[in-house]
Amino acid sequence: MRPSGTPRLATRLMLAQVLVVAVGAITPVIAAALLAPRLFHLHLMQAGVKHNAVAQHAEAAFQSAMGIAVMLGVLMSLVAAGIVSWFLVRRIASPIEQLAHATHDVAAGLYDVDIPATAFSIELDDLASSFQGMAQRLAAAGATRTRMLADLAHEVRTPLATLQAYIDGLEDGVIRRDAAAWNTMRQQIDRLRRLADDIRVVAQAEEQQIDLVAMDGCDAVHAAVQAAIPRFEDKGVALQLRVCAEPCRINGDAMRLQQVLANLLDNALRHTPAGGNVAVDGSEVDGRFVVTVTDNGEGIPADQLDSIFERLHRVDASRVNADGSGSGLGLTIARAIVQAHGGSITAASGGLGAGTCFTVFLPLAPH
């Protein structure tokens, strides 16, 4: 809330410029009035002018000419300084006023603001571009939040509807109270719990709530693969691991990186049929620690490669496991954790039936 009576920035700047110009104009006038006549009289005496009438006439002429010249100079200086000051004030105040109006719009939830760039100064241009970028990120975050809430409502609806149907059936005696009914209800509750846990992990990773310490990236890869072996053996999918013999030193969170690889391996296992193969490679490439998870499974259509990391995205929306696995947040979690480590993750596929390769890039720790 702006206090009443607060002057505008342009007014303050203009008053400050007027004060500076006024002081600059009064100073030479006073100096000329006090010093110039005395100095001129001294020079007349040194030149040998002894006649009082001649000296007085010369001094009067000098004072008259000096006064006219000083007043004309001061007047021209005031006009020039006023024009320059007005120009500077307008060039400074205008973009700041635009930023002020833009902040009001952003505060009101209107993120589609347009702040024109100014060539007046690098600082103002950087301020405008930074604010524009902030508004765009807020707009993207708002759109993502809206889409996520809609997706969450859709994801929660199915298990809730299943639970309600089973509860109604149990009350009406339509569904028998046996182990199968209780197991189905527990599966839906587990699905809701995993969805809530995954959302929490995504939020923590995107807020970079991760502790980075010096570690060997190959150890995290090896641990994640070892933990996944039983699941692959149960489904009959071969899992191969190839990591470099030398340590790859990175700054990371071992548990979070294992979670990234676990999510990638679960995704590969879910979309690779029995008898398929999944290969995990970890090595140092061009000053980065690079990990690839490659499968020969279902593959991903080319038009969905850029969107598979979005929240709750599924290549086939109709495929939702009955046990609630595959919430659609696994790849989102992987990307958020990798980005919190200063890295990136990409996906490549030759299309449906051609398998998929996920690649994680992590910066090496400084020597």
Secondary structure, 3 states (H helix, E strand, C coil): CCCCCCCCHHHHHHHHHHHHHHHHHHHHHHHHHHHHHHHHHHHHHHHCCCCHHHHHHHHHHHHHHHHHHHHHHHHHHHHHHHHHHHHHHHHHHHHHHHHHHHHHHHHCCCCCCCCCCCCCCHHHHHHHHHHHHHHHHHHHHHHHHHHHHHHHHHHHHHHHHHHHHHHHHHHHCCCCCCHHHHHHHHHHHHHHHHHHHHHHHHHHHHCCCCCCEEEEHHHHHHHHHHHHHHHHHHHCCEEEEEECCCCCEEEECHHHHHHHHHHHHHHHHHCCCCCCEEEEEEEEECCEEEEEEEECCCCCCHHHCCCCCCCCCCCCCCCCCCCCCCCCCHHHHHHHHHHHCCCEEEEEECCCCCCEEEEEEEEECCC
